[in-house]
Amino acid sequence: MLNQETFLKAVGSTIQEKRVAQKMKAGDLAKSVGLSRASISNLENGRQNISAYQLYKIATALDCVRIDDLMPKTKNQVPAAVKAWLKN
């Protein structure tokens, strides 16, 4: 099981990857889900906790089929950038 810090960084990294893949700016995502751009940045960097409802709104805005598309399934699915950060 992932600890909270690792989980939040993995979810945030996935949110950022999906947002960038859609060529969406953080401010645009923030506006569509009712958060500030700073909150989106904090979420993407694992510095802010996220509620289930916020996760749902973000998943919907990013056209995810399911909310768990944003969540790591196992420790092996933690993005490489998060693994590198954890080693520091």
C-alpha positions as a Markdown table, in Angstrom:
| # | Residue | x | y | z |
|---|---|---|---|---|
| 1 | Met | 0.0 | 0.0 | 0.0 |
| 2 | Leu | 1.2 | 3.5 | -0.8 |
| 3 | Asn | 1.6 | 6.1 | 1.9 |
| 4 | Gln | -0.4 | 9.3 | 1.6 |
| 5 | Glu | 2.5 | 11.4 | 0.3 |
| 6 | Thr | 3.4 | 8.9 | -2.4 |
| 7 | Phe | -0.3 | 8.5 | -3.3 |
| 8 | Leu | -0.9 | 12.2 | -3.7 |
| 9 | Lys | 2.3 | 12.7 | -5.8 |
| 10 | Ala | 1.3 | 9.8 | -8.1 |
| 11 | Val | -2.3 | 11.1 | -8.5 |
| 12 | Gly | -1.0 | 14.6 | -9.1 |
| 13 | Ser | 1.5 | 13.5 | -11.6 |
| 14 | Thr | -1.2 | 11.6 | -13.5 |
| 15 | Ile | -3.5 | 14.6 | -13.5 |
| 16 | Gln | -0.7 | 16.7 | -14.9 |
| 17 | Glu | 0.2 | 14.2 | -17.6 |
| 18 | Lys | -3.4 | 13.9 | -18.8 |
| 19 | Arg | -3.9 | 17.7 | -18.7 |
| 20 | Val | -0.7 | 18.3 | -20.7 |
| 21 | Ala | -1.6 | 15.5 | -23.2 |
| 22 | Gln | -4.9 | 17.4 | -23.9 |
| 23 | Lys | -2.9 | 20.7 | -24.3 |
| 24 | Met | -5.0 | 22.1 | -21.4 |
| 25 | Lys | -3.5 | 24.9 | -19.3 |
| 26 | Ala | -3.7 | 24.6 | -15.5 |
| 27 | Gly | -5.8 | 27.7 | -15.3 |
| 28 | Asp | -8.3 | 26.2 | -17.8 |
| 29 | Leu | -8.6 | 23.0 | -15.7 |
| 30 | Ala | -9.0 | 25.1 | -12.6 |
| 31 | Lys | -11.8 | 27.1 | -14.1 |
| 32 | Ser | -13.6 | 24.1 | -15.3 |
| 33 | Val | -13.6 | 22.4 | -11.9 |
| 34 | Gly | -14.0 | 25.4 | -9.7 |
| 35 | Leu | -10.5 | 25.5 | -8.1 |
| 36 | Ser | -7.8 | 28.1 | -8.3 |
| 37 | Arg | -4.8 | 27.6 | -10.6 |
| 38 | Ala | -2.6 | 27.5 | -7.5 |
| 39 | Ser | -4.7 | 24.6 | -6.2 |
| 40 | Ile | -4.3 | 22.7 | -9.4 |
| 41 | Ser | -0.5 | 23.2 | -9.2 |
| 42 | Asn | -0.5 | 22.1 | -5.6 |
| 43 | Leu | -2.6 | 19.0 | -6.5 |
| 44 | Glu | -0.3 | 18.1 | -9.4 |
| 45 | Asn | 2.8 | 18.4 | -7.2 |
| 46 | Gly | 1.3 | 16.3 | -4.4 |
| 47 | Arg | 1.2 | 19.2 | -2.0 |
| 48 | Gln | -2.5 | 19.4 | -1.4 |
| 49 | Asn | -5.0 | 16.7 | -0.4 |
| 50 | Ile | -7.9 | 16.0 | -2.8 |
| 51 | Ser | -11.4 | 15.1 | -2.0 |
| 52 | Ala | -13.3 | 12.4 | -3.8 |
| 53 | Tyr | -15.6 | 15.0 | -5.3 |
| 54 | Gln | -12.7 | 17.1 | -6.6 |
| 55 | Leu | -11.1 | 14.0 | -8.1 |
| 56 | Tyr | -14.4 | 13.2 | -9.8 |
| 57 | Lys | -14.6 | 16.7 | -11.2 |
| 58 | Ile | -11.0 | 16.6 | -12.5 |
| 59 | Ala | -11.5 | 13.2 | -14.0 |
| 60 | Thr | -14.6 | 14.4 | -15.8 |
| 61 | Ala | -12.8 | 17.5 | -17.1 |
| 62 | Leu | -10.0 | 15.4 | -18.4 |
| 63 | Asp | -12.4 | 13.0 | -20.1 |
| 64 | Cys | -11.4 | 10.0 | -18.0 |
| 65 | Val | -13.6 | 7.1 | -18.5 |
| 66 | Arg | -13.4 | 6.2 | -14.8 |
| 67 | Ile | -12.2 | 8.1 | -11.7 |
| 68 | Asp | -9.6 | 5.4 | -11.0 |
| 69 | Asp | -7.9 | 6.3 | -14.3 |
| 70 | Leu | -6.2 | 9.0 | -12.2 |
| 71 | Met | -5.1 | 6.6 | -9.4 |
| 72 | Pro | -2.0 | 4.3 | -9.2 |
| 73 | Lys | -3.1 | 0.7 | -9.1 |
| 74 | Thr | 0.1 | -0.7 | -7.5 |
| 75 | Lys | 3.4 | 0.5 | -6.3 |
| 76 | Asn | 4.9 | -0.5 | -9.7 |
| 77 | Gln | 2.6 | 2.0 | -11.4 |
| 78 | Val | 3.9 | 5.1 | -9.6 |
| 79 | Pro | 5.2 | 7.4 | -12.3 |
| 80 | Ala | 8.9 | 7.5 | -12.8 |
| 81 | Ala | 9.1 | 11.2 | -11.9 |
| 82 | Val | 7.5 | 10.5 | -8.5 |
| 83 | Lys | 9.9 | 7.6 | -7.9 |
| 84 | Ala | 12.8 | 9.8 | -8.6 |
| 85 | Trp | 11.5 | 12.5 | -6.3 |
| 86 | Leu | 11.1 | 10.0 | -3.5 |
| 87 | Lys | 14.7 | 8.9 | -3.8 |
| 88 | Asn | 15.9 | 12.5 | -3.0 |
